């Protein structure tokens, strides 16, 4: 039996959220999908998805169509339907605790205040799933968290964000090549 791996990008669905900091997960998986000619269009179980073989590895690329705070409602049923284990899932999401341009990879952990991750933990019943955290930095004093995460990157921030996106796509490729999470942490953190 072919083991399928699942790449999940977190974000909010709808044109008003396109390009916002909170849609970083969507932007990264869309870059990955574009590179491999994967169309993320099929709708199933509260998600948009596409699949392909990448480096001989069957991969499902998923964008939940729930709002960010209910991401787990989409991911858990897909994992069950496709019989995908936690070890074969990696989640890409925004992280305010990292500067723009930086990524961090980890194989488990708390939600750290991220409601999308909190929903995944609640629905999967575990903190044991891999993730790529992509830095979006903290808002300044003049901005609320909500306005900041739902805002877009400035022109001056885009080059740094592109570096982070490229590194995250490279990390996803390495993960599909069965590079272990500790090795990925050493390579990219």
Secondary structure by P-SEA (a helix, b strand, c coil): cbbbbbbbbbccccccccccccaaaaaaaaaaaaaaccccccccccccbbbbbcccbbbbbbbbcccccccccccaaaaaaaccccccbbbbbbbccccccbbbbbccccccccaaaaaaaaaaccccbbbbbbbbccccccccaaaaaaccccccaaaaaaaaaaaaaaaaaaaaacccaaaaaaacc
